[in-house]
Amino acid sequence: MAAENRMRKSYTARHFAVRVIFSGIMRRATRTKGEQMALPVRWRYKLERWRKDISNSFRARPAQSRRPRICPACGTLVGSEAKRCHQCGTSLTFSLAAASHSLSKHLPQTAPATYGIVAVCCLLYVVALLASIHRGGMPRAGGGLGALFSLGGIDGQILVRMGASMPLNWGWNVAQPWRFLTAVFLHSGLLHVGFNMWVLIDLGPVLEEIYGSARFLFIFVVTGISGFLLSSATGHFSVGASAGLLGLVGVILALTKGQSSMGMQMLRGQAVYLLIYVAFIGLMPGLRADNFAHIGGFASGFLLGKILTGRQPADADERRRAVVLGWTAGLAIAASFAFMLVNYFSFSAG
């Protein structure tokens, strides 16, 4: 019996290289004279692992998982081969919820919308700075406090080409409404982008956890657009994420009104402190802060805070609406950036 078990577990050296390289199948090994010898457990484990890796790499179709899946719209457990959720009817392959679930696998698990906005703002600042240097070199800083805020300044013409919000007239924001959104992601200097991103990282993850990533992105986009609508209507040239940030402050104040829990009170105190700080900066001479963009963003954020429920979506209908809001905001950003690229290179051609 022992000999039979030994025969069953043994390996043969015949055609060793061919089996490992092409088929990855290695069952037994023999000595040159045919005497059978069982390989050590460690080598059997390694050969079996190599066999599986090579087999999977040459397999035409990957093996389908037999584990059940969760519907991205309603959270119901469905079969591993199901095409549509039996509870809410959502397609598990072609739907906004399915696309959101697939996209989330490639994004940070914690506050993906917040860090995505931070990444886009920083990237656009670097691109604008390089374009400014290429166009005319680093701008010279003046004296006083304004010199500090002009550090790493962006050329105004570059900001116009990249989608800054302009005074409201038929030639600019009316004919190019995408500027109301692209201006949210542009910044005029190093301290400008640094301060805004610091505030966003401080407030964003908290609100994103409360509302969910989709609705958080929608809030940021809508409040940013609202801020620059008011700024443009009052004749200002402006850029910066502060309109959306003040929108988040407005949402927090609306959300925490009447709340007595310690966490909500701490969040409210943080928002009030930031609001006072921004108002102080806006009143300082020489800094050219766009107070109208701040007011528009704050007012729209406070209104959204009253309308939207301050929690994660609780059922399939709420999840579906949240996904639609998130995709609407995301597609608006993508379309605005596309128009921005066309406008930028048309300036170059002209």
Secondary structure, DSSP 8 states (H G I E B T S, - for coil): -HHHHHHHH-B--TTHHHIIIII-----BB-TTS-BB---HHHHHHHHHHHHHHHHHH-SS-----S-EE-TTT--EE-TT-SB-TTT--BSSSSHHHHHHHHHTTS-SSSHHHHHHHHHHHHHHHHHHHHHHHHH-S----SSHHHHHTTT---HHHHHHHT-B--SSTTTTTT-TTHHHHGGG--SSHHHHHHHHHHHHHHHHHHHHHH-HHHHHHHHHHHHHHHHHHHHHTT--B--THHHHHHHHHHHHHHHTT--SHHHHHHHHHHHHHHHHHHHHHHSTTS---HHHHHHHHHHHHHHHHHS-SS---SHHHHHHHHHHHHHHHHHHHHHHHHHHHHHHHHHH-
